[in-house]
Amino acid sequence: MTTQSVDVSLDASGLTCPMPLLKAKLALNGMQDGQVLEVIATDAGSARDIPAYVELSPHTLLSVLDQGERYTFFIRCGAK
């Protein structure tokens, strides 16, 4: 378990690719630099897609919790 401070939480459970990633991108676009987004997803593609997107973006992937069929991502919003 993490004790990460979260500013915005996004529950994308039940959504299939590419919706968890698209919703995460929209949430990050509305956030300020330094805020933390928590994304909860159940689509296995998210485990690949979200870290790949963050690596190419100004944002930082702080941690990922893989709980089998549930993935939780903590992303620090970077300067846009």
C-alpha positions as CSV (number, residue, x, y, z in Angstrom):
1,M,0.0,0.0,0.0
2,T,1.1,3.5,-0.7
3,T,0.5,6.6,1.4
4,Q,0.8,8.9,-1.6
5,S,-1.0,12.2,-1.3
6,V,-3.5,12.5,-4.1
7,D,-5.1,15.7,-5.5
8,V,-7.4,14.1,-8.1
9,S,-8.7,10.5,-8.3
10,L,-9.9,9.0,-11.5
11,D,-11.7,5.6,-11.4
12,A,-11.6,4.1,-14.9
13,S,-12.6,0.7,-13.7
14,G,-14.6,-1.2,-16.3
15,L,-13.4,1.0,-19.2
16,T,-11.5,-0.7,-22.0
17,C,-8.6,0.6,-24.1
18,P,-8.1,3.4,-24.9
19,M,-10.6,5.1,-22.5
20,P,-8.5,4.8,-19.3
21,L,-5.6,6.5,-21.0
22,L,-7.7,9.2,-22.6
23,K,-9.5,10.0,-19.4
24,A,-6.1,10.2,-17.6
25,K,-4.8,12.6,-20.2
26,L,-7.9,14.8,-19.9
27,A,-7.6,14.8,-16.1
28,L,-3.9,15.8,-16.3
29,N,-4.8,18.6,-18.8
30,G,-7.0,20.1,-16.1
31,M,-4.5,19.9,-13.3
32,Q,-1.7,22.2,-12.1
33,D,2.0,21.5,-12.1
34,G,2.9,19.3,-9.2
35,Q,-0.5,17.9,-8.4
36,V,-0.9,14.1,-8.2
37,L,-3.4,12.1,-10.2
38,E,-4.5,8.6,-9.0
39,V,-5.8,6.5,-11.9
40,I,-7.6,3.2,-11.1
41,A,-8.0,0.9,-14.1
42,T,-9.0,-2.7,-14.7
43,D,-8.1,-2.9,-18.4
44,A,-4.8,-4.9,-18.8
45,G,-3.7,-2.6,-21.6
46,S,-3.5,0.3,-19.1
47,A,-0.5,-1.4,-17.5
48,R,1.4,-0.8,-20.8
49,D,-0.3,2.3,-22.2
50,I,-0.3,4.7,-19.2
51,P,3.4,4.3,-18.3
52,A,4.3,4.6,-22.0
53,Y,2.3,7.8,-22.3
54,V,3.8,9.3,-19.2
55,E,7.4,8.5,-20.4
56,L,6.7,10.7,-23.5
57,S,5.0,13.5,-21.5
58,P,6.1,16.2,-19.1
59,H,4.5,14.2,-16.3
60,T,6.1,11.7,-13.8
61,L,5.0,8.2,-12.9
62,L,5.4,8.1,-9.2
63,S,4.3,4.5,-8.6
64,V,2.1,1.7,-10.0
65,L,0.2,-0.9,-7.9
66,D,-0.6,-4.1,-9.8
67,Q,-3.2,-5.9,-7.9
68,G,-3.9,-8.6,-10.4
69,E,-7.0,-7.3,-12.3
70,R,-6.7,-3.8,-10.9
71,Y,-4.0,-1.3,-11.6
72,T,-3.5,2.0,-9.7
73,F,-1.2,4.6,-11.1
74,F,0.1,7.7,-9.3
75,I,1.2,10.5,-11.7
76,R,2.6,13.8,-10.9
77,C,1.5,16.5,-13.3
78,G,4.3,18.2,-15.1
79,A,4.5,21.7,-16.6
80,K,2.4,21.8,-19.8
